[in-house]
């Protein structure tokens, strides 16, 4: 059975979950960009100019640096909010460096956070925990 969380812990977890969901969105956009870039080289998009290809490559290069950093930071924050041990947080953080697998790990962590909210009686939607439920939470 899970340890009941205080309102302060729920607020911290909700903020970490929202950050994690942003990391999921950024990772998804990055992976879609990779697939489009591969499609350009395979020849699926024939009418793309060389300037567009360079812009896409530059954008993907920037995302290749920024997205894993965002994901690692969000994993560290939600792991701390869920009171995971340090070795688990490190393993999850290292998995953020692996494309596509990182999204699976992020969604797993989101599911773990959602389960904690549901055990506390907090409703969880697409964008995370319901703030009014957290505000009205009786410890």
Buried (B, 14 or more C-beta within 10 A) or exposed (E): EEEEBEBEBBBBBBBBBBBBBBBBEBBEEBBEBBEBBEEBEEEEEEEEEEEEBEEBEEBBEEBEEEBBEBBBBBBBBBBBBBEBEEEEBBEBBEBBEEBEEBBEBBBEBBEBBBEBBEEBEBEBEEEBBBEEBBEEBEE
